[in-house]
Amino acid sequence: MRQWTHFAGRAGARYFCLPTLAALIASTLTLTAFTPPTASANQSVRYYPATRHSIGGAFLKFYDRYGGLNLFGYPITDEVMENGRTVQYFERQRMEYHKEHAGTANEVQLSLLGTQKAQGRPSTARVAPFASNINRLYIRETGHSLSYSFLSFWKAYGGVRIFGYPLTEPANENGFLVQYFERARMEYHPEKAGLSYGIELGHLGKEYLQGGVPLVKSVPPAAPPAANPTDAMGRELLAMLNGARQGAGLAPAALDGQLSGVSQARSNDMAGRNYFSHVTPEGTDFINALKVANVPFKLTGEIIAKNNYTIDTTVRASYDNFMNSPGHKSIIMDGRYNTAGVGVAADGKGYYYYTVIFTQR
């Protein structure tokens, strides 16, 4: 069973839209089989069941162009805001979206995680300049060398654009040879010499989230996924919606904690009291809830969904239903909205209730 509605309004006017009775009947079904989305080059938003996170928009284009899963690993967060910038963490890196460079090669940039991890290591000592040859290069920008497998991998998989310049010489670390770069740590695994020159990238993204040195000390690392599965489901849905926005050239709607609190309260109320509507049994709506919570807005819209799909398919099904509904899509793709809150609740009977509130601040 699936249901969805949308509601948009301004401070002085409201627009309420519900499907007609015929549309509601047509939109009600029981799903008997559904294949979860998998990695596909044709998706504008790609979901990875292994980590329950999605990649979309400019990040997905960059991911595919420069090596994808083999190079960056799985996404380990959804898109998050840090210091006013949209970022996303992967096992081996962190991507940053630079709106000021939209449409250029610098729209997506990789964080300088390697620079932070290399600090204080003995191997950072510069080497004396030497004449480069086919097997060994002198990198004057940082005073270090690049040779053999590290050099071959660096050249083959993006060079300065992806890895930056070397910051150390190769050195033994944790039982194998490593070399640090501005944006990566390369690790040499001789047992894998026949594949990608025996080089793998270290898990700098994971290490950073687990307590690495912050790039900007005033900004904490993004929180790991919450234990409550519905929290992760909400982030997953917003990542999909933002992927659609970015695919259309729109900026992602930033996840807002205050908005998410209102959205979660509304989903909890519907699940707890067994109703599905933009208006509570007492006659109040989400605009009232925003005002009570002192959430500022110039323009706002709400979309809600209810379905009884399985936990591994319910989020994608809700996203597909939203995007296939002109009314919902018009709210999702409204470029004036710049913040969003998401709340997901389960009623214990197999139904999930989704509330997404968009605002223009």
N, C-alpha and C positions, 0 to 999 in steps of 0.2 A: 504494500500500500504506500502511495506517496501523495503528499499534498504540499502545495506551496502558495504563498501569496506575497504581495509587496505593498508597501505603503510609503509614500514620500510626502514631504511637506516643508514649508518654510515657517518662520516665526509667526507670520500673520495669516497663513493659509495652509490648508491640508488637502492632500490628494490621496484618496483611498481607493484601492482597486482590488477587487476579488474576482476570481473566475466566475463565469455564469454557471448555472446548475448543470447544463450540458457539458461544459468544459470540466467541471469537477468530476462528473461521472466518467468522462473520457480519460481523466488523468489518474483514476484509481485503479491499481492493479496489484497483483501479488507476484513478486519476482521469484521464479523457481530456479533460475540458473544465471550466473553472471561471472564473467572472467575478469578478475582485477586487472587494472591497467598495468602494463609493463613498459620497460624502456623501448621507445620507438622513435626513430628520427623524425617522424612526421607529426609528432605531438607538440603543440605550443606550450603545454604544461605536461611534464613527465613525472609520474609517481614511481617511487622505488619502495616496494614492500619490505625490502631488507632493513631499511631504517625508518620507514613510514614518513618520509619527507619527499617533497616535490621540488622540481626545478622548472622555472618558466622564464619567458621573455628574454631579455638581453643576457641574463646569466646562462640560460640554456643554450643560446646561440654560441656564446663564448666557450662553454663547456664542450660542446660538440666539435667546434672548430679546432680546439687545441688539445684534444686527447681524451676527453670524456672520462669514463669510469676508470680506465687503465691508468690515467695520469693523475686525476684529482681524487679518485675514490668516490664513495657514496656521499650524498648530502647528509649532514648530521644535525642541521637545524633547518627551519624554514627561513624565509627572509625576515631579518630583524633590523631594527633601527639602532645604530650606535653613533653617538655624537652627531646626530642629525643626518646620518648617511645610511642608506639601505645596504646591508651586507648579508652574505650567506656563508655559512661554514660548511666545509667539506672535510673528509678525513685528512687530506693532505694540504689543504689551503683554505684561505678565506677570500671570497670575491667581494669587491666593492663596486657599487654603482655610482658613477660620477655624472650626474645630470648635466653639469656644465659642459661636458664633452659629448653630449648625446649626438649620435650620428657619425662619430669619429672612431678611430681605432682605440681611443682611450676611454670610451664610454664605460667599459668594464676593466678594472685593474685588480691585480692580485696584491694582497697585503704583504708588507715587508716582515713576514714572520721569521724568515731565516736570519734577518739582521738582528732580531732580538735574541734568538737562540744561540747565535754565534758569539755573543759578547762574553769576554773573559776566557775564551779558550786559547791555549798556547799556540794552536795552529793558525791564529790570526796574524802572527808575525809576517810581515811582508818579505818577499824574496828579492834577491838582487836581479835587476833587469837582465834578460838574455835574448838572444836572437830566436824568434819563433820558427818552428818547422812543422811538418805535416802532423807530427804526433804530439807536439807540445807547444802551447801558445802562452805568451806572456801578456797578461791583461793589465795594461798600464793604468786603467781607471782605478783599480783597487790594489795593484802591486802583487797580484797572485798569478799562479799558473793554472792551466787547464791541460789535462793530458789523457791519452788513451781512452778508456771506457767513459770516463766522466766527460771528456771533450766530445766524443762521438754522440753521446746521449744529449748533451747540451745543444749541439748543432742540429740534431735530428728532430728535436721536440720543442723548438721555439726560441732557443737562445736567450738573449737579453729580455725579449718581450715576455717570456714566461718565467724564467728563472732569475733574471738579473745577473749581476757579475759575481764571480767567486769572492768570498770573504775570508776563506781559510785555505790552507793546503790540505790535501787528503791526510787523514789521520785515523788511527784505530780508535773505535768507540763502541763499547758493548759487544766486542768480539768481531766486528767487521769494519771495513774501510769506509769512511764517510767524508764528504766535503760539503761545506755550507755555502749557500748562495744567498743573495738578498731576499729571494722569495721562496727558497726551497732548501731542503737537505737531501742530497743524493747519497744513496747507500749502495755499495757494491757487494753483490751476492755472486761469488764465482760459480756456485752450483747452477745459476741461471744464466750463465754467460751466453747461451745461444738465443736468449730472448731479451730484446731491448738492451743489448750490450751488457747484460747482467746488472743493470741499474734499476733501482726502485726509489721512489720518493718517500722520505720519512713522513710520519703522520703528524705534521705540525699543527694542522687544524684541531685534531683531537687533543694534542698535548696542550695547546693554548686554552681550550675550554676546560681542561682538567687542572688548570692552575699554572699555566705558563705566564711569563712576564707580559703584562698588558702593553699594547702598543701606545695607548694614551692612558696614563695611570688613573685619570679621573673617570674613566669609563670602564665599568666592570665587564667581563666577558659575558656573552649571551648565556642565559640559563640553559642547562640541559633539559631534555623533555621531562615534563612532570609525570609523576607516577600515575595520576588520574588519566585514564585513556581518553576521556572526553576532552581534556585540555589539549592533548596532542591532535585530536580530531579537528578542533577548532582552528589550530594553527595550520593544519594541513589544508583545510578548506580555504582559508584566506590566502595561502600560498597559491592555490589553484586560481582563485579569483584574480589575484594580482598578476599571475602569469598571463591571463587573458587580457588584462588591462595593458600590461607592458607590450604584449604582442600587437596591440592596436596603437602603440605609440604613446600610451598614457603612463603617467607616473604611478607607482604602486601606492595603495592606500596604507599609510603607516598604522601598525597595530597599536591601539591606545588602551592602556590598562583601565582607565576610568570608563571608557565606552564598553570594554569587554565585561566590566562588572555589571553594567546595566543589561547588556545582552545576555549574560549568564543568568541573572536574576529572572529575566523574562522566560528563558527556556526552562529554568527550574520550576517556575510557577505553572507553566503549561503542563509540564510532565507531572508535577505534584498534584494538580487539580483536574487533570484529564480534560483539557480543552485545547483548541487550536485556533487562535485568532489574534489579530493585531490589537484587539480590545479585550480587556479582562472582564470577568463576569460582573465586576462593579462598574464597568464603563470607562476605565482609564486606558490610555494607550502609551506607546513608547515615548511620545513627545512629552507627556506628563512625567514619565519616569526620568527623562533626561533633565527636565527642569528641577525635579525634586533632588536629583543627584548633583545639581549645579554644574552640569556639563554645558559649556558654551558651544553654540553652533549658529551658523548663518543659514545653512541648508542641510537637510537631513533626509534620509530614506531608510526604510527597514524592509528586509526580506526574511521570510521564515519558511521553514520546511519541516515536514514530519514524514518519516518512513520507517519501515520495519525490515530493512535489508540487513544482511549480516554485518558484523563489525568491520570486516575487511573490505566491504563494498559500499557501505552506507554513505561515506563522505563523497566518493566519486559519483554515486548516483544522485546525491543532492546537488553537486556541482553541475552535472549534466542537465538536470531538470531546470535549474536556475538559468543556465545559458541557452536552453531551448525555449525559454519563455520570454517573449518580447518585453513584457512589463518588468520582469526581474533584470533582464539584460540591460535595459535602459538605465536602471539604477546602478548596476555594477560598472557599466562603461561610461558613466557620467564623469568627465574629467574634472568637474568642480569639486568632487569629493576628494579629500586628502587624508582622512583618517577613518579607521574602521574598528569596530569591536565585534567579537564573535563569542557566542555562548552555545554549548552543546550539552544536552541533558538526556538521560535515559530514564524511562519510567518503570523499569523492572518487568515490563510485559513484552519487551522486544522492540519498543518504539524509541526512536531518537528524535529529539526536537532541536532544530537549528534556528538561531536568531543571529542575523548579521545587520548591524546598524552602521551606516556610512554618514559622515558629517563633513561639511566644509567649515573649517574653523575661522 
